[in-house]
């Protein structure tokens, strides 16, 4: 299995896990909206995780994709998000941006770990 194939598996699992969490939240929301929203931070995390990994999965199927370029792009996105954190008057917007930052960091960690393992296998 190549590093990219391994990454596709990891990212698809992360996307599926996030979708499962979102589905659970939708059920809770239908049962008792106020209660569901009062404990919704995990739903923000799941929504951000789904969006990030869904986009990365789509990107990985494009011609010319490389793990190295993706790692650099994620690193740039993380630096910008860290330099210019969300300071909206909307608490929900700030929470969604923080959740997105977490998911981008997780994706970056996975790519870096995969690249490191790939390099060690090539030695």
SULSULFEN-V341562 format. One record per pair of residues at least 6 apart in sequence whose ideal C-beta (glycine too) atoms are under 6 Angstrom apart, sorted by sequence separation. I is the first residue (numbers start at 1). J is the second residue. D is the distance in whole Angstrom. If there is no record, write none. Layout:
# SULSULFEN-V341562
I J D
I J D
This chain:
# SULSULFEN-V341562
88 94 5
29 36 4
28 36 4
86 94 5
86 97 4
25 43 4
81 101 5
22 46 5
21 46 4
78 104 6
77 104 6
18 46 5
74 104 6
18 49 4
19 50 6
18 50 4
74 107 6
74 108 4
15 53 4
14 53 4
15 54 5
71 111 5
11 53 5
15 57 6
67 111 6
11 56 5
11 57 5
67 115 6
44 95 5
48 99 4
52 103 4
56 107 6
8 60 6
44 96 5
48 100 4
52 104 6
45 99 5
49 103 5
44 99 4
48 103 5
52 107 6
10 110 6
7 114 5
3 114 5
3 118 4
